[in-house]
Amino acid sequence: MGRYDRSAHRAARWLTWILLVGLLPVAAAAQYFGRFGQLPNLPYDGQFTVVRIRYQRYGSWRADYPVMERNLSKILQDISALKPHVSGSNVYTLDDPELLRHPVAYLTEPGYWFPNDDEVAGLRQYLDKGGFLIVDDFHFENEWNVFERAIRRVRPTGQIVRLELAHPIFNTFFQIKSLRVPYPGRLGELGLYGEFYGMYRDNDPTRELQVVINYNIDLGDYVEWSGEENVYALVPTNEAYKFLINYVMYGLTH
């Protein structure tokens, strides 16, 4: 566990309890979102803040926002020694220099991500300086192709490799037992299950992952709706939290 000093076993019990009791209601999202469909960013003070990437085309970047961030922050506060901000989260474009202050960033629905040149250069700089990118919520070949074209502009020679259960990212805080997690809702019921990929620094598997890619799965959607009854089943919701918490801890420690 390193600096995060509570056991994964105890954390798992707390996670289940919190989910059963309920987190922030989805109604908390019904607020004024400002010009770009986002709440005001928190001022930087060195405390961990969940960060989301805003991109220019469509509104897909804000799927599950801001409830997903609030629920994830609350769980991180309750089960770890991280002490994140729980009063809000931040949103940046990839070319915003403020992004460089934050070691972990979340990008959703990359099947609709068409970065411009400045955003491509910004993400390349972010990764080069040690940033860790979580990519989530896309499915089927057409969305994969959009994402791959975008990420290859950032890393033209980057290799996208499938991650196996033995990878350290799946044992950073929680010991994840299986990568077989269904897509939330009807697609999962029809048999769509997540696949997990990554990109290493310099394409070297002995070095750290710079990007983790959640394909055919929407972890953020599970987390957003975790405070509501009768939306998604508890078991895959629990697993979604474990994946995202592990990603945050990996990004902070590698």
KEDREN-172985 format. One line per 4 residues: number of its first residue (from 0); their letters; for each residue x, z, y of N, C-alpha, C. Coordinates in Angstrom, 2 decimals, padded with zeros to 5 digits, m for minus. Example, Ala and Ser with C-alpha at 12.3 -4.5 7.8 and 13.67 -1.06 7.14 Angstrom:
2
0 = as = 013.19/007.80/m005.69/012.30/007.80/m004.50/013.20/007.80/m003.30 ~ 012.85/007.08/m002.25/013.67/007.14/m001.06/012.90/007.87/000.03
END
This chain:
254
0 = mgry = 000.80/000.00/m001.21/000.00/000.00/000.00/000.84/000.00/001.27 ~ 002.10/000.45/001.19/002.94/000.50/002.37/002.39/001.48/003.39 ~ 002.22/001.01/004.61/001.83/001.90/005.71/000.35/002.27/005.63 ~ m000.46/001.57/004.83/m001.88/001.86/004.74/m002.07/002.84/003.59
4 = drsa = m002.28/004.11/003.91/m001.95/005.18/003.00/m003.11/005.68/002.15 ~ m004.27/005.03/002.16/m005.35/005.47/001.28/m005.38/004.58/000.06 ~ m005.74/005.15/m001.06/m005.70/004.39/m002.30/m006.78/003.33/m002.33 ~ m006.49/002.23/m003.04/m007.46/001.15/m003.17/m008.70/001.62/m003.93
8 = hraa = m008.52/002.55/m004.87/m009.67/003.04/m005.65/m010.64/003.78/m004.73 ~ m010.12/004.66/m003.89/m010.98/005.38/m002.97/m011.61/004.43/m001.96 ~ m010.80/003.45/m001.50/m011.32/002.48/m000.55/m012.47/001.68/m001.13 ~ m012.36/001.32/m002.40/m013.43/000.55/m003.02/m014.72/001.36/m003.09
12 = rwlt = m014.63/002.66/m003.37/m015.81/003.50/m003.42/m016.45/003.58/m002.02 ~ m015.61/003.77/m001.01/m016.13/003.84/000.36/m016.78/002.53/000.76 ~ m016.16/001.40/000.36/m016.71/000.11/000.72/m018.10/m000.06/000.16 ~ m018.30/000.27/m001.10/m019.61/000.15/m001.71/m020.61/001.06/m001.02
16 = will = m020.23/002.28/m000.71/m021.14/003.22/m000.05/m021.57/002.71/001.31 ~ m020.61/002.21/002.08/m020.92/001.73/003.41/m021.88/000.55/003.35 ~ m021.64/m000.33/002.39/m022.52/m001.49/002.26/m023.93/m001.08/001.86 ~ m024.03/m000.08/001.02/m025.35/000.38/000.60/m026.10/001.04/001.75
20 = vgll = m025.38/001.81/002.54/m026.02/002.48/003.68/m026.43/001.47/004.74 ~ m025.58/000.45/004.91/m025.88/m000.59/005.89/m024.94/m000.53/007.07 ~ m024.57/m001.71/007.58/m023.67/m001.80/008.70/m024.46/m002.14/009.96 ~ m023.84/m002.82/010.86/m024.51/m003.16/012.12/m025.61/m004.17/011.84
24 = pvaa = m026.77/m004.00/012.41/m027.85/m004.96/012.18/m027.53/m006.31/012.79 ~ m028.07/m007.35/012.15/m027.86/m008.70/012.66/m028.42/m008.84/014.07 ~ m029.40/m008.03/014.41/m029.98/m008.10/015.75/m028.95/m007.83/016.83 ~ m027.83/m007.18/016.45/m026.79/m006.92/017.45/m026.20/m008.20/018.00
28 = aaqy = m026.38/m009.32/017.28/m025.86/m010.59/017.76/m026.69/m011.17/018.88 ~ m027.90/m010.67/019.07/m028.81/m011.23/020.07/m028.45/m010.69/021.45 ~ m027.32/m011.18/021.98/m026.83/m010.73/023.26/m026.48/m011.95/024.11 ~ m026.15/m011.68/025.35/m025.69/m012.77/026.21/m024.30/m013.21/025.79
32 = fgrf = m024.13/m014.52/025.54/m022.87/m015.01/025.00/m022.02/m015.77/026.02 ~ m022.47/m015.90/027.22/m021.62/m016.51/028.22/m021.52/m018.02/028.08 ~ m020.65/m018.60/028.87/m020.54/m020.05/028.98/m020.19/m020.72/027.67 ~ m019.29/m020.15/026.90/m018.81/m020.78/025.69/m019.48/m020.20/024.44
36 = gqlp = m020.55/m019.44/024.62/m021.20/m018.86/023.46/m020.42/m017.71/022.87 ~ m019.73/m016.95/023.71/m018.95/m015.82/023.21/m019.07/m014.63/024.16 ~ m018.82/m013.47/023.61/m018.79/m012.25/024.41/m017.44/m012.12/025.11 ~ m017.33/m011.30/026.15/m016.03/m011.13/026.82/m014.97/m010.59/025.88
40 = nlpy = m013.76/m011.09/026.01/m012.65/m010.60/025.21/m012.25/m009.19/025.64 ~ m011.74/m008.43/024.69/m011.19/m007.12/025.00/m009.81/m007.28/025.62 ~ m009.45/m006.48/026.59/m008.10/m006.55/027.14/m007.07/m006.14/026.10 ~ m005.93/m006.79/026.11/m004.89/m006.50/025.12/m004.27/m005.13/025.37
44 = dgqf = m004.21/m004.30/024.33/m003.56/m002.99/024.44/m002.71/m002.67/023.22 ~ m002.45/m003.65/022.37/m001.64/m003.44/021.18/m002.42/m003.01/019.96 ~ m003.67/m002.61/020.13/m004.50/m002.19/019.01/m005.03/m003.43/018.29 ~ m005.13/m003.34/016.95/m005.55/m004.52/016.20/m006.97/m004.93/016.60
48 = tvvr = m007.13/m006.23/016.81/m008.42/m006.81/017.18/m008.66/m008.02/016.29 ~ m009.84/m008.12/015.73/m010.20/m009.31/014.97/m010.30/m010.48/015.95 ~ m009.63/m011.58/015.63/m009.53/m012.73/016.52/m010.09/m013.96/015.83 ~ m010.90/m014.69/016.55/m011.49/m015.93/016.06/m011.02/m017.10/016.93
52 = iryq = m010.88/m018.27/016.28/m010.48/m019.48/016.99/m011.71/m020.25/017.45 ~ m011.71/m020.63/018.74/m012.75/m021.50/019.28/m012.19/m022.90/019.41 ~ m012.90/m023.87/018.88/m012.48/m025.26/019.05/m013.52/m026.02/019.85 ~ m013.13/m027.20/020.32/m013.86/m027.84/021.40/m015.10/m028.60/020.97
56 = rygs = m015.12/m029.12/019.78/m016.25/m029.95/019.38/m017.27/m029.14/018.59 ~ m018.54/m029.33/018.92/m019.64/m028.67/018.26/m019.59/m027.15/018.50 ~ m020.51/m026.44/017.90/m020.53/m024.99/018.03/m020.21/m024.29/016.74 ~ m019.63/m025.05/015.79/m019.43/m024.50/014.45/m018.45/m023.33/014.42
60 = wrad = m017.57/m023.26/015.39/m016.56/m022.20/015.41/m017.18/m020.81/015.44 ~ m018.41/m020.67/015.92/m018.97/m019.33/016.09/m019.93/m018.94/014.97 ~ m019.89/m019.64/013.84/m020.73/m019.25/012.71/m020.43/m017.80/012.32 ~ m021.47/m017.00/012.18/m021.40/m015.58/011.79/m020.87/m014.66/012.90
64 = ypvm = m020.61/m015.20/014.06/m020.08/m014.43/015.18/m021.22/m013.80/015.99 ~ m021.07/m012.58/016.50/m019.94/m011.65/016.38/m020.15/m010.57/015.32 ~ m021.23/m010.69/014.55/m021.55/m009.62/013.59/m020.50/m009.52/012.49 ~ m020.01/m010.66/012.03/m018.97/m010.62/011.01/m017.78/m009.80/011.48
68 = ernl = m017.31/m010.07/012.70/m016.16/m009.34/013.23/m016.43/m007.83/013.34 ~ m017.61/m007.49/013.79/m017.93/m006.07/013.96/m018.01/m005.35/012.62 ~ m018.64/m005.99/011.64/m018.71/m005.37/010.32/m017.33/m005.23/009.69 ~ m016.52/m006.27/009.79/m015.17/m006.21/009.23/m014.35/m005.14/009.93
72 = skil = m014.44/m005.06/011.24/m013.68/m004.04/011.98/m014.10/m002.64/011.58 ~ m015.42/m002.44/011.40/m015.90/m001.11/011.01/m015.39/m000.71/009.64 ~ m015.41/m001.64/008.69/m014.88/m001.33/007.36/m013.39/m001.03/007.43 ~ m012.63/m001.83/008.17/m011.20/m001.58/008.31/m010.93/m000.20/008.89
76 = qdis = m011.73/000.20/009.86/m011.58/001.53/010.45/m011.86/002.62/009.42 ~ m012.88/002.41/008.59/m013.33/003.46/007.68/m012.45/003.63/006.45 ~ m011.78/002.57/006.00/m011.06/002.67/004.73/m009.55/002.55/004.86 ~ m009.03/002.30/006.05/m007.59/002.14/006.20/m007.10/002.97/007.38
80 = alkp = m005.79/002.98/007.54/m005.18/003.65/008.68/m004.94/002.69/009.84 ~ m005.54/001.51/009.78/m005.26/000.48/010.77/m005.80/000.82/012.16 ~ m006.98/001.43/012.24/m007.60/001.80/013.52/m007.82/000.59/014.43 ~ m008.60/m000.37/014.00/m008.85/m001.55/014.83/m009.85/m001.25/015.94
84 = hvsg = m009.94/m002.16/016.89/m011.03/m002.11/017.85/m012.34/m002.35/017.11 ~ m013.33/m001.51/017.35/m014.64/m001.71/016.74/m015.71/m002.03/017.80 ~ m015.33/m001.99/019.06/m016.29/m002.24/020.13/m016.41/m003.71/020.48 ~ m015.57/m004.54/019.87/m015.63/m005.96/020.17/m014.54/m006.71/019.46
88 = snvy = m014.48/m008.00/019.69/m013.45/m008.86/019.10/m013.11/m009.93/020.12 ~ m012.07/m010.71/019.83/m011.61/m011.71/020.80/m011.72/m013.12/020.25 ~ m011.91/m014.06/021.16/m012.00/m015.47/020.83/m011.04/m016.24/021.72 ~ m010.23/m017.10/021.09/m009.26/m017.90/021.85/m009.27/m019.34/021.35
92 = tldd = m008.92/m020.26/022.23/m008.57/m021.59/021.79/m007.12/m021.56/021.28 ~ m006.76/m022.55/020.50/m005.43/m022.56/019.90/m004.32/m022.77/020.92 ~ m004.65/m023.30/022.08/m003.64/m023.50/023.11/m003.62/m022.38/024.15 ~ m004.34/m021.31/023.91/m004.34/m020.16/024.81/m003.12/m019.29/024.49
96 = pell = m002.22/m019.07/025.44/m001.03/m018.25/025.17/m001.37/m016.82/024.76 ~ m002.56/m016.32/025.10/m002.95/m014.97/024.70/m003.07/m014.86/023.18 ~ m003.31/m015.96/022.50/m003.41/m015.93/021.04/m002.11/m015.42/020.41 ~ m000.99/m015.67/021.05/000.30/m015.30/020.49/000.49/m013.78/020.43
100 = rhpv = m000.35/m013.02/021.09/m000.27/m011.56/021.02/m000.85/m011.02/019.71 ~ m001.57/m011.84/018.97/m002.35/m011.36/017.83/m001.83/m011.98/016.53 ~ m001.47/m011.16/015.54/m000.81/m011.68/014.34/m001.73/m012.37/013.34 ~ m003.04/m012.16/013.42/m003.97/m012.73/012.45/m005.12/m013.38/013.22
104 = aylt = m005.50/m014.59/012.79/m006.60/m015.30/013.44/m007.49/m015.93/012.37 ~ m008.76/m016.06/012.70/m009.78/m016.56/011.77/m010.39/m017.84/012.33 ~ m010.42/m018.89/011.50/m011.01/m020.17/011.90/m012.07/m020.53/010.87 ~ m013.30/m020.74/011.32/m014.39/m021.01/010.40/m014.90/m022.45/010.56
108 = epgy = m015.55/m022.94/009.52/m016.13/m024.28/009.46/m015.15/m025.37/009.89 ~ m013.98/m025.44/009.24/m013.00/m026.46/009.62/m013.41/m027.87/009.25 ~ m014.53/m028.03/008.56/m015.06/m029.36/008.32/m015.57/m030.02/009.59 ~ m015.59/m029.26/010.71/m016.01/m029.77/012.01/m014.92/m029.52/013.07
112 = wfpn = m013.70/m029.40/012.61/m012.56/m029.05/013.48/m011.76/m030.31/013.77 ~ m011.77/m030.71/015.04/m011.04/m031.90/015.48/m010.14/m031.51/016.65 ~ m009.00/m030.88/016.38/m008.18/m030.36/017.48/m007.56/m031.48/018.31 ~ m007.44/m031.20/019.60/m006.72/m032.14/020.45/m005.22/m031.86/020.37
116 = ddev = m004.43/m032.62/021.09/m002.97/m032.50/020.98/m002.49/m031.11/021.40 ~ m003.08/m030.56/022.44/m002.66/m029.24/022.90/m002.98/m028.17/021.86 ~ m004.13/m028.28/021.22/m004.50/m027.31/020.18/m003.60/m027.44/018.96 ~ m003.26/m028.66/018.59/m002.32/m028.87/017.48/m000.99/m028.21/017.78
120 = aglr = m000.47/m028.45/018.99/000.81/m027.84/019.37/000.70/m026.33/019.44 ~ m000.46/m025.82/019.90/m000.64/m024.37/019.98/m000.65/m023.72/018.62 ~ m001.33/m024.32/017.65/m001.35/m023.74/016.31/000.03/m023.82/015.66 ~ 000.74/m024.92/015.88/002.09/m025.02/015.32/002.97/m023.91/015.88
124 = qyld = 002.88/m023.67/017.18/003.67/m022.59/017.79/003.25/m021.24/017.24 ~ 001.95/m021.02/017.08/001.45/m019.75/016.56/002.01/m019.47/015.16 ~ 001.97/m020.46/014.29/002.50/m020.28/012.94/004.01/m020.10/012.95 ~ 004.70/m020.88/013.78/006.16/m020.77/013.85/006.60/m019.38/014.31
128 = kggf = 005.79/m018.75/015.14/006.13/m017.42/015.66/005.64/m016.29/014.77 ~ 005.10/m016.62/013.61/004.72/m015.59/012.65/003.25/m015.32/012.54 ~ 002.41/m016.07/013.23/000.97/m015.88/013.11/000.45/m016.28/011.74 ~ m000.65/m015.66/011.34/m001.27/m015.93/010.04/m002.69/m016.40/010.28
132 = livd = m003.04/m017.55/009.71/m004.35/m018.16/009.93/m005.20/m018.08/008.68 ~ m006.42/m017.55/008.84/m007.43/m017.51/007.78/m008.42/m018.63/008.05 ~ m008.57/m019.54/007.09/m009.51/m020.66/007.21/m010.64/m020.41/006.22 ~ m011.89/m020.52/006.70/m013.03/m020.10/005.88/m014.23/m021.02/006.11
136 = dfhf = m015.08/m021.10/005.10/m016.42/m021.67/005.21/m016.42/m023.18/005.37 ~ m016.08/m023.86/004.30/m016.32/m025.30/004.23/m016.42/m025.69/002.76 ~ m017.06/m026.79/002.53/m017.32/m027.20/001.16/m017.51/m028.70/001.08 ~ m017.29/m029.21/m000.10/m017.46/m030.63/m000.43/m016.34/m031.47/000.19
140 = enew = m016.16/m032.65/m000.38/m014.99/m033.47/m000.08/m014.92/m033.93/001.37 ~ m016.06/m034.25/001.96/m016.02/m034.76/003.34/m015.50/m033.70/004.31 ~ m015.90/m032.45/004.12/m015.40/m031.39/005.00/m013.92/m031.09/004.72 ~ m013.54/m031.15/003.45/m012.13/m030.95/003.12/m011.28/m032.02/003.83
144 = nvfe = m011.73/m033.26/003.83/m010.96/m034.35/004.43/m010.77/m034.13/005.92 ~ m011.81/m033.66/006.60/m011.68/m033.36/008.03/m010.64/m032.27/008.26 ~ m010.75/m031.21/007.48/m009.79/m030.11/007.62/m008.36/m030.59/007.33 ~ m008.20/m031.35/006.25/m006.84/m031.76/005.87/m006.22/m032.65/006.93
148 = rair = m006.99/m033.55/007.50/m006.45/m034.39/008.57/m005.98/m033.53/009.75 ~ m006.75/m032.50/010.08/m006.38/m031.65/011.21/m005.13/m030.83/010.91 ~ m005.08/m030.20/009.76/m003.95/m029.31/009.46/m002.67/m030.13/009.26 ~ m002.79/m031.38/008.83/m001.60/m032.20/008.65/m001.05/m032.70/009.98
152 = rvrp = m001.85/m032.67/011.00/m001.31/m032.92/012.34/m000.43/m031.75/012.76 ~ m000.78/m030.56/012.32/000.01/m029.37/012.64/001.25/m029.29/011.77 ~ 001.08/m029.54/010.50/002.17/m029.48/009.52/002.19/m030.80/008.75 ~ 002.81/m031.85/009.31/002.78/m033.17/008.67/003.34/m033.18/007.26
156 = tgqi = 004.31/m032.35/006.98/004.89/m032.32/005.63/004.46/m031.07/004.85 ~ 003.50/m030.33/005.40/003.06/m029.10/004.74/002.34/m029.38/003.43 ~ 002.61/m028.55/002.46/001.97/m028.66/001.15/000.86/m027.62/001.03 ~ m000.31/m028.07/000.60/m001.44/m027.18/000.35/m001.46/m026.89/m001.14
160 = vrle = m001.29/m025.64/m001.52/m001.17/m025.29/m002.93/m002.30/m024.33/m003.32 ~ m002.77/m024.49/m004.53/m003.81/m023.60/m005.02/m003.20/m022.25/m005.36 ~ m003.86/m021.17/m004.94/m003.37/m019.82/m005.18/m003.97/m019.27/m006.46 ~ m003.13/m018.62/m007.24/m003.58/m017.99/m008.48/m003.80/m016.50/m008.22
164 = lahp = m004.51/m015.88/m009.13/m004.87/m014.47/m008.99/m003.65/m013.57/m008.86 ~ m002.53/m013.99/m009.45/m001.32/m013.16/m009.42/m000.64/m013.15/m008.05 ~ m001.08/m013.97/m007.13/m000.41/m014.00/m005.83/m000.55/m012.65/m005.14 ~ 000.51/m012.19/m004.46/000.46/m010.87/m003.79/m000.67/m010.71/m002.79
168 = ifnt = m001.16/m011.79/m002.21/m002.23/m011.65/m001.21/m003.49/m011.08/m001.82 ~ m003.66/m011.23/m003.12/m004.84/m010.70/m003.78/m004.62/m009.27/m004.31 ~ m003.49/m008.70/m003.94/m003.20/m007.32/m004.35/m002.56/m006.55/m003.21 ~ m002.84/m006.95/m001.98/m002.20/m006.34/m000.81/m002.80/m004.98/m000.47
172 = ffqi = m004.09/m004.86/m000.62/m004.78/m003.59/m000.37/m005.71/m003.28/m001.54 ~ m006.65/m004.17/m001.77/m007.45/m004.11/m002.99/m006.80/m004.96/m004.07 ~ m006.96/m004.53/m005.30/m006.54/m005.35/m006.43/m007.74/m006.20/m006.86 ~ m007.74/m007.43/m006.42/m008.86/m008.32/m006.73/m008.78/m008.74/m008.20
176 = kslr = m009.88/m008.62/m008.90/m009.89/m008.83/m010.35/m010.19/m010.26/m010.74 ~ m010.86/m011.02/m009.86/m011.26/m012.37/m010.20/m011.41/m013.19/m008.93 ~ m011.07/m014.46/m009.02/m011.26/m015.38/m007.90/m012.59/m016.13/m008.02 ~ m013.38/m015.77/m008.98/m014.65/m016.46/m009.20/m015.74/m015.77/m008.38
180 = vpyp = m015.92/m016.27/m007.16/m016.92/m015.74/m006.24/m017.83/m016.89/m005.81 ~ m019.14/m016.73/m005.94/m020.04/m017.84/m005.60/m020.19/m018.03/m004.10 ~ m020.42/m019.27/m003.72/m020.82/m019.55/m002.34/m022.13/m018.81/m002.08 ~ m022.30/m018.21/m000.91/m023.53/m017.45/m000.66/m024.77/m018.34/m000.67
184 = grlg = m025.84/m017.79/m001.19/m027.11/m018.48/m001.14/m027.29/m019.52/m002.22 ~ m028.05/m020.55/m001.88/m028.49/m021.54/m002.85/m027.34/m022.29/m003.51 ~ m026.31/m022.63/m002.74/m025.19/m023.37/m003.32/m024.50/m022.58/m004.41 ~ m024.35/m021.28/m004.20/m023.77/m020.44/m005.24/m024.65/m020.37/m006.47
188 = elgl = m025.96/m020.28/m006.24/m026.89/m020.26/m007.37/m026.82/m021.55/m008.17 ~ m026.47/m022.65/m007.52/m026.35/m023.94/m008.19/m024.98/m024.14/m008.84 ~ m024.08/m023.15/m008.68/m022.81/m023.20/m009.38/m021.59/m023.51/m008.54 ~ m021.70/m023.42/m007.22/m020.54/m023.66/m006.36/m019.75/m022.35/m006.22
192 = ygef = m018.48/m022.37/m006.64/m017.64/m021.18/m006.58/m016.40/m021.45/m005.74 ~ m015.90/m020.38/m005.13/m014.78/m020.50/m004.22/m013.50/m020.96/m004.88 ~ m012.69/m021.65/m004.08/m011.33/m022.02/m004.45/m010.43/m021.56/m003.31 ~ m009.23/m021.12/m003.67/m008.37/m020.48/m002.68/m007.01/m021.18/m002.65
196 = ygmy = m006.60/m021.58/m001.46/m005.37/m022.35/m001.28/m004.53/m021.71/m000.18 ~ m003.29/m022.14/m000.11/m002.41/m021.62/000.93/m001.34/m022.60/001.31 ~ m000.68/m022.31/002.44/000.46/m023.08/002.92/001.59/m022.10/003.23 ~ 002.75/m022.33/002.62/003.90/m021.45/002.81/004.78/m021.92/003.96
200 = rdnd = 005.49/m020.97/004.53/006.51/m021.33/005.51/007.55/m022.23/004.83 ~ 007.83/m023.36/005.43/008.81/m024.32/004.92/008.51/m024.78/003.50 ~ 007.25/m024.70/003.09/006.84/m025.10/001.74/007.61/m024.35/000.65 ~ 008.02/m023.14/000.98/008.84/m022.34/000.07/008.00/m021.20/m000.48
204 = ptre = 007.63/m021.23/m001.77/006.77/m020.18/m002.32/007.43/m018.81/m002.40 ~ 008.72/m018.74/m002.15/009.36/m017.42/m002.09/009.22/m016.80/m000.70 ~ 008.70/m017.56/000.26/008.49/m017.05/001.61/007.01/m016.74/001.79 ~ 006.64/m016.34/003.00/005.28/m015.87/003.24/004.31/m017.05/003.40
208 = lqvv = 003.06/m016.77/003.05/001.99/m017.69/003.40/001.79/m017.68/004.91 ~ 001.57/m018.85/005.49/001.22/m018.93/006.90/m000.27/m019.20/007.09 ~ m000.87/m019.82/006.10/m002.29/m020.17/006.15/m002.92/m019.85/004.80 ~ m004.07/m019.19/004.79/m004.86/m019.04/003.58/m006.17/m019.79/003.79
212 = inyn = m006.59/m020.53/002.76/m007.70/m021.47/002.89/m008.77/m021.13/001.86 ~ m009.95/m020.78/002.34/m011.08/m020.45/001.48/m012.01/m021.67/001.43 ~ m012.01/m022.37/000.32/m012.77/m023.61/000.17/m013.92/m023.39/m000.80 ~ m015.03/m024.03/m000.53/m016.25/m023.86/m001.34/m016.71/m022.40/m001.37
216 = idlg = m016.48/m021.70/m000.28/m016.87/m020.30/m000.17/m017.03/m019.98/001.31 ~ m017.86/m019.01/001.62/m018.08/m018.58/003.00/m018.02/m017.06/003.01 ~ m016.82/m016.51/003.10/m016.64/m015.07/003.10/m017.28/m014.45/004.34 ~ m017.16/m015.12/005.47/m017.70/m014.59/006.72/m019.20/m014.41/006.67
220 = dyve = m019.91/m015.29/005.98/m021.35/m015.18/005.89/m021.75/m013.95/005.09 ~ m021.06/m013.69/004.00/m021.33/m012.47/003.24/m021.15/m011.24/004.13 ~ m020.06/m011.21/004.88/m019.76/m010.04/005.71/m020.78/m009.91/006.84 ~ m021.17/m011.02/007.44/m022.16/m010.95/008.52/m023.45/m010.29/008.06
224 = wsge = m023.93/m010.66/006.89/m025.25/m010.21/006.43/m025.19/m008.96/005.57 ~ m024.03/m008.34/005.49/m023.88/m007.18/004.60/m024.70/m005.98/005.04 ~ m025.08/m005.91/006.30/m025.90/m004.79/006.77/m027.39/m005.00/006.60 ~ m027.77/m006.13/006.03/m029.18/m006.46/005.85/m029.54/m006.44/004.37
228 = envy = m030.69/m005.91/004.05/m031.13/m005.85/002.66/m031.69/m007.20/002.21 ~ m031.54/m007.46/000.92/m032.19/m008.60/000.26/m031.76/m009.95/000.83 ~ m030.53/m010.04/001.30/m030.00/m011.33/001.73/m029.05/m011.87/000.67 ~ m027.92/m011.16/000.47/m026.98/m011.54/m000.57/m026.74/m010.35/m001.49
232 = alvp = m026.36/m010.63/m002.73/m026.12/m009.58/m003.71/m024.93/m008.72/m003.30 ~ m024.95/m007.48/m003.74/m023.90/m006.52/m003.36/m022.54/m006.90/m003.92 ~ m022.48/m007.34/m005.16/m021.18/m007.58/m005.79/m020.38/m008.66/m005.07 ~ m020.91/m009.88/m004.85/m020.10/m010.86/m004.11/m019.85/m010.46/m002.65
236 = tnea = m020.78/m009.71/m002.05/m020.54/m009.21/m000.70/m019.34/m008.27/m000.68 ~ m019.31/m007.36/m001.64/m018.18/m006.46/m001.78/m016.88/m007.24/m001.92 ~ m016.91/m008.27/m002.76/m015.70/m009.08/m003.00/m015.27/m009.79/m001.73 ~ m016.21/m010.28/m000.94/m015.86/m010.96/000.31/m015.10/m010.02/001.24
240 = ykfl = m015.57/m008.78/001.34/m014.83/m007.80/002.13/m013.42/m007.60/001.60 ~ m013.28/m007.50/000.30/m011.96/m007.27/m000.28/m011.00/m008.41/000.06 ~ m011.48/m009.64/m000.05/m010.63/m010.78/000.29/m010.20/m010.71/001.75 ~ m011.14/m010.52/002.66/m010.80/m010.54/004.08/m009.91/m009.36/004.46
244 = inyv = m010.16/m008.20/003.89/m009.30/m007.05/004.17/m007.88/m007.31/003.66 ~ m007.77/m007.86/002.46/m006.45/m008.21/001.94/m005.75/m009.21/002.85 ~ m006.49/m010.19/003.35/m005.87/m011.18/004.23/m005.33/m010.53/005.50 ~ m006.12/m009.65/006.09/m005.66/m008.97/007.29/m004.39/m008.17/007.01
248 = mygl = m004.40/m007.41/005.93/m003.23/m006.59/005.62/m002.02/m007.47/005.30 ~ m002.24/m008.56/004.61/m001.12/m009.48/004.31/m000.56/m010.04/005.62 ~ m001.43/m010.49/006.49/m000.96/m011.06/007.74/m000.20/m010.07/008.61 ~ m000.54/m008.80/008.51/000.14/m007.77/009.30/001.46/m007.33/008.70
252 = th = 001.66/m007.59/007.42/002.84/m007.05/006.74/003.80/m008.13/006.24 ~ 003.52/m009.39/006.52/004.41/m010.46/006.09/004.80/m011.34/007.28
END
